[in-house]
Amino acid sequence: MLRYRGPSKKVIESVKELDAFGKVPESYVETSTSGGTISLITCLLILFLVISEIAYFFDTRFEYDYKVDIDFDAKVLLNFDITIATPCILIGADVVDITGKAFVFDDEVVEQPVKFELSSAAAGRQLQLLSIKKHLVNFEDGRKLSEFALKDGFNATALFDDRKSESKVENPNACRFYGHIPLPKVAGNFHVVSGKPLSVFGGHAHLSFIHSTNVHNFSHRIDHLSFGDMRAGFINALDGDNKIATNENHVFQYYLEIVSTKINTRRVKTDTYQFSVSDISRELDHTAGSHGTPGIFFKYDFSPLTVIITEKHMPLGRFLVRLCGIIGGVFATSCIVNGIVHFIQNVYYEFFPHLMQEELPSEGQKPLSNGLQPVNVPLLSTNVQLIPS
């Protein structure tokens, strides 16, 4: 004798009563052209929104935070590559901070005699960089461009190292200064003026040739200027800039506001610095009251704030919730729209009953008394043929 050991029928019936997804026989379902159109539009809209949401999930966003910079003892690396239209023997570069302490660097600053005019390839790179920087002026385009550079891991070191590979040229008419200088985290002044820098009794001076007949031309090109880690992914504000002096008594002054920046992205995790800049240039004329020293001056100061840039993904749980919300919301809205369209159709046909003729049962159809759709009933005909006996 076999005994049934499965769940009891009462349990099964109780489970059936909990079914929230009622099944309707296909014979009870009425379809319409308007409903089919709304269904097609709904499917296409859901497909488009789901694809957009998936693309948004795989994309990343940047979050910006700010805090007070308390890292006072840190050393800041100044990276520079500047070409001045004057022979190297006539000019020199050094740093003086706000306390009056002078820093004369021998190994950190490299002087290379070069031609001031760029080669066609280098000129093309400079024009490309300047065209990119134009978009940084616009806030929206500039933010997108900066975030793209961070995501892509833009590395200014490649441009910097590319210039180092230049070979010596014949008859140089300019001097290229490049290198990396460690600076204390206080305001200071990095400058290039006539004469070589010397440390004198705790201060500094520039030794120049008194009887030199050479003209000092401070026309210059800034191929690169940055602070901190060069791998950060920033497009620096002064890279590619070119300034032309009208005479030898010309002074160029740049005012830099440096902001400590912590970057945490997929490609780069580093502490670096970015800066904003304003500049002014003027001709010196002591008789007209315009005093000063001819040269190029970069006067910098540090902001008390630190910017924290973090690249973040959308969490998987939030993505799934948004995806379910999109599908369910569009489907529910389509049901409401379909109900409204059906109601409008009924009201319309009530006021214009003659338009319902196409919907009436045709010959060969029997309307049902219970209000269901008419069913085609074929009419049978019988051919009677008399056969003579």
C-alpha positions in Angstrom: 0.0 0.0 0.0 1.5 3.4 -1.1 1.2 6.4 1.2 1.3 10.0 0.0 4.0 11.8 1.9 3.9 15.2 0.2 2.4 18.4 1.6 -1.3 18.1 2.5 -3.9 19.5 0.2 -5.0 22.0 2.8 -1.5 23.5 2.8 -1.5 23.7 -1.0 -4.9 25.4 -1.1 -3.7 27.9 1.5 -0.6 28.7 -0.5 -2.8 29.2 -3.6 -4.9 31.7 -1.8 -1.8 33.8 -1.2 -1.1 34.1 -4.9 -0.9 37.8 -5.7 -0.5 37.2 -9.4 -3.9 36.1 -10.7 -4.1 34.2 -13.9 -6.7 35.3 -16.5 -7.6 32.9 -19.3 -6.7 34.3 -22.7 -10.3 34.1 -23.9 -11.2 36.7 -21.3 -8.4 39.2 -22.4 -9.4 41.9 -24.8 -6.7 43.5 -27.0 -6.8 46.8 -28.9 -4.7 48.8 -31.3 -4.2 51.6 -28.8 -3.1 49.1 -26.1 -0.7 47.5 -28.5 0.8 50.9 -29.4 1.2 51.9 -25.8 2.8 48.5 -25.0 5.4 49.0 -27.9 6.2 52.5 -26.7 6.5 51.3 -23.1 9.0 48.5 -24.1 11.1 50.9 -26.1 11.2 53.4 -23.3 12.1 50.8 -20.7 14.9 49.5 -23.0 16.3 53.0 -23.5 16.2 53.9 -19.8 17.8 50.6 -18.7 20.7 51.0 -21.2 21.2 54.6 -19.9 21.1 53.4 -16.3 23.7 50.7 -17.0 26.0 53.2 -18.7 25.5 55.6 -15.7 26.4 52.7 -13.3 29.7 52.0 -15.1 30.6 55.7 -15.2 32.3 57.4 -12.3 31.7 60.7 -10.6 33.9 63.0 -8.6 33.1 64.2 -5.1 34.8 67.4 -3.8 35.4 68.1 -0.1 37.3 70.8 1.7 39.2 71.0 5.0 41.9 73.1 6.7 45.4 72.4 5.6 47.5 71.5 8.7 50.5 70.0 7.0 52.8 73.0 7.6 56.1 71.3 7.4 55.6 69.7 4.1 58.0 70.4 1.2 56.4 71.4 -2.1 58.1 70.5 -5.3 58.2 73.2 -8.0 58.4 71.7 -11.5 59.2 74.1 -14.3 60.4 74.2 -17.9 60.8 77.8 -19.1 62.7 79.1 -22.2 63.9 82.7 -22.2 65.1 84.5 -25.3 68.5 85.4 -23.7 71.8 83.4 -23.6 72.3 81.4 -20.4 75.4 83.3 -19.4 73.5 86.5 -18.9 70.6 85.3 -16.7 70.0 83.2 -13.6 67.1 81.7 -11.6 66.6 81.4 -7.8 64.0 81.6 -5.0 63.4 84.0 -2.1 60.7 83.2 0.4 58.7 85.6 2.5 61.2 85.4 5.4 63.9 86.8 3.2 65.7 83.4 3.0 67.3 82.9 -0.4 67.6 79.5 -2.1 70.3 79.1 -4.8 70.1 75.8 -6.5 73.0 74.3 -8.5 71.9 70.7 -9.2 68.2 71.2 -9.2 68.1 73.9 -11.9 69.4 72.8 -15.4 70.4 75.5 -17.9 70.4 74.4 -21.6 71.3 76.7 -24.5 68.5 76.3 -27.1 66.8 78.1 -30.0 63.8 80.2 -28.9 61.9 79.2 -32.1 60.1 75.9 -31.8 60.3 73.1 -34.3 57.2 72.4 -36.3 56.4 69.4 -34.2 56.8 71.3 -30.9 54.8 74.2 -32.3 52.0 71.8 -33.1 52.0 70.4 -29.6 51.9 73.9 -28.1 48.9 75.0 -30.3 47.1 71.8 -29.3 47.7 72.5 -25.6 46.5 76.2 -26.0 43.3 75.1 -27.8 42.6 72.7 -24.9 43.2 75.4 -22.3 40.6 77.7 -24.0 37.9 75.4 -22.9 39.0 75.7 -19.3 37.8 79.3 -19.2 34.2 78.1 -19.5 33.1 76.7 -16.2 31.1 73.8 -17.5 33.5 72.8 -20.3 36.4 73.4 -18.0 35.1 71.1 -15.3 34.3 68.3 -17.8 37.8 68.7 -19.3 39.5 68.6 -15.9 37.5 65.5 -14.8 38.3 63.8 -18.1 42.0 64.5 -17.5 41.7 63.0 -14.0 39.9 59.9 -15.2 42.2 59.4 -18.1 45.3 59.9 -15.9 46.7 62.8 -17.9 50.4 62.9 -17.1 52.3 66.2 -17.5 55.6 64.3 -17.0 55.4 63.1 -20.6 55.4 66.6 -22.0 58.2 67.6 -19.5 60.4 64.6 -20.4 59.8 65.1 -24.1 61.7 68.4 -24.0 64.7 66.8 -22.3 65.4 64.6 -25.3 66.2 67.7 -27.4 69.8 67.6 -28.7 72.2 70.5 -28.6 71.6 73.1 -31.3 73.9 75.3 -33.2 74.0 79.1 -32.6 71.6 79.1 -29.6 69.8 82.4 -28.9 67.9 81.4 -25.8 68.2 79.6 -22.5 66.0 76.8 -21.2 65.6 76.5 -17.5 64.1 73.3 -16.2 64.2 71.2 -13.0 62.5 70.4 -9.7 63.0 72.7 -6.7 61.8 71.7 -3.2 60.2 74.7 -1.5 59.1 75.4 2.1 55.3 75.8 2.5 55.5 79.6 2.8 54.9 82.4 0.4 57.9 83.2 -1.9 59.2 84.4 -5.2 60.7 82.3 -7.9 62.3 84.6 -10.5 64.6 84.8 -13.5 66.6 88.0 -13.8 69.8 89.2 -15.3 73.0 87.9 -13.7 73.9 84.7 -11.9 72.6 84.2 -8.3 75.0 84.2 -5.5 74.5 83.7 -1.7 76.0 86.7 0.1 75.9 86.9 3.9 72.6 85.1 4.3 71.0 86.9 1.4 71.5 86.7 -2.3 72.6 88.8 -5.2 72.9 88.5 -9.0 76.3 88.9 -10.6 76.1 90.3 -14.1 78.6 91.5 -16.7 78.9 95.2 -16.1 80.4 96.0 -19.5 78.3 93.5 -21.5 76.8 94.9 -24.6 74.3 92.1 -24.9 70.6 93.1 -24.7 68.5 91.2 -22.2 65.4 90.0 -23.9 62.9 88.5 -21.4 60.5 87.2 -24.0 59.7 83.7 -22.7 57.7 80.5 -23.2 56.4 78.4 -20.3 56.3 74.9 -21.4 55.5 73.6 -18.0 54.9 74.9 -14.5 53.4 72.9 -11.7 53.6 72.1 -7.9 53.8 68.7 -6.3 53.2 65.4 -8.1 53.3 65.8 -11.8 51.2 62.6 -12.3 48.1 64.2 -10.8 46.2 64.6 -14.1 45.9 68.4 -14.1 46.1 70.7 -17.1 48.1 73.5 -15.6 47.2 77.1 -16.1 50.5 78.4 -17.5 51.5 75.4 -19.7 52.1 76.6 -23.2 51.9 80.3 -22.6 54.1 82.6 -24.6 55.0 86.2 -23.8 57.0 88.7 -25.9 58.9 91.6 -24.5 58.8 94.9 -26.4 62.2 96.0 -25.1 64.9 95.0 -22.7 63.4 96.9 -19.8 60.3 94.7 -19.4 59.1 93.0 -16.3 56.6 90.0 -16.2 54.9 89.2 -12.9 52.7 86.2 -12.2 50.7 85.9 -9.0 49.9 82.3 -8.0 47.5 81.0 -5.4 48.4 77.4 -4.6 45.9 75.0 -3.1 46.8 71.7 -1.5 44.9 68.8 -3.3 44.4 65.2 -2.3 43.4 62.9 -5.2 41.9 59.5 -4.9 41.0 58.0 -8.3 41.3 54.6 -10.0 44.5 55.7 -11.7 46.1 58.1 -9.2 46.3 58.3 -5.4 48.5 61.2 -4.4 48.9 64.5 -2.6 49.6 67.3 -5.0 48.8 71.0 -5.6 46.9 73.0 -8.1 47.0 76.8 -8.6 45.2 79.8 -10.0 47.1 82.6 -11.6 46.9 86.2 -12.7 49.6 88.1 -14.5 50.7 91.6 -15.4 53.5 92.9 -17.6 54.8 96.5 -18.1 57.7 98.4 -19.5 60.1 100.0 -17.0 60.7 103.7 -17.4 62.3 105.4 -14.4 61.7 108.9 -15.8 57.9 108.2 -16.0 57.8 106.6 -12.5 57.7 103.0 -13.6 60.4 101.4 -11.4 61.5 97.8 -10.9 63.9 95.2 -12.1 63.6 93.6 -15.6 62.9 89.9 -15.4 60.3 87.2 -14.9 58.8 86.9 -11.4 56.5 84.1 -10.1 55.1 85.3 -6.8 53.3 82.4 -5.0 51.3 82.0 -1.8 49.6 78.9 -0.3 45.9 78.7 0.5 44.9 77.5 4.1 42.4 75.0 2.6 42.9 71.5 1.2 40.7 70.1 -1.6 39.9 66.4 -1.5 38.9 64.9 -4.9 37.5 61.4 -4.7 36.3 59.2 -7.7 33.3 57.1 -6.8 31.1 54.4 -8.3 27.4 53.9 -7.8 26.8 51.1 -5.2 25.4 47.9 -6.7 22.4 47.9 -4.4 21.4 51.4 -5.4 21.8 50.5 -9.1 19.4 47.5 -8.6 16.8 49.6 -6.8 17.0 52.3 -9.5 16.6 49.7 -12.2 13.5 48.2 -10.5 12.1 51.6 -10.0 12.5 52.5 -13.7 10.9 49.3 -14.9 8.0 49.3 -12.4 7.4 53.0 -12.7 7.2 53.1 -16.5 5.0 50.0 -16.5 2.6 51.4 -13.9 2.5 54.7 -15.8 1.7 53.0 -19.1 -1.2 51.1 -17.4 -2.6 54.5 -16.2 -2.2 56.0 -19.7 -3.8 53.0 -21.3 -6.8 53.3 -18.9 -7.2 57.0 -19.7 -7.0 56.3 -23.5 -9.6 53.5 -23.1 -11.9 55.8 -21.1 -11.6 58.6 -23.7 -12.5 56.1 -26.5 -15.6 55.0 -24.7 -16.8 58.6 -24.1 -16.1 59.4 -27.8 -18.0 56.4 -29.1 -20.9 57.2 -26.8 -21.3 60.6 -28.4 -20.7 59.3 -31.9 -22.3 55.9 -32.0 -22.3 55.7 -35.8 -18.5 55.3 -35.6 -19.1 52.0 -33.8 -20.5 50.3 -36.9 -17.1 48.7 -37.7 -17.1 47.2 -34.3 -20.6 45.6 -34.6 -20.8 41.8 -35.3 -20.7 41.0 -38.9 -22.8 38.3 -40.7 -22.0 34.9 -39.4 -21.2 36.2 -35.9 -23.4 35.5 -32.9 -23.3 38.0 -30.0 -23.1 36.3 -26.7 -25.6 37.1 -24.0 -23.0 37.3 -21.2 -21.3 40.3 -22.8 -18.2 38.5 -24.0 -16.7 39.0 -27.4 -18.7 37.6 -30.3 -17.4 34.3 -31.7 -17.4 33.4 -35.4 -19.9 30.7 -36.1 -19.6 29.2 -39.6 -22.9 28.8 -41.4 -23.4 25.3 -42.6 -25.1 24.7 -45.9 -26.3 21.3 -47.1 -26.4 20.4 -50.8 -29.1 17.9 -51.6 -28.7 16.0 -54.9 -31.5 13.8 -56.1 -30.4 10.6 -57.6 -32.9 9.0 -60.0 -33.8 5.5 -59.2 
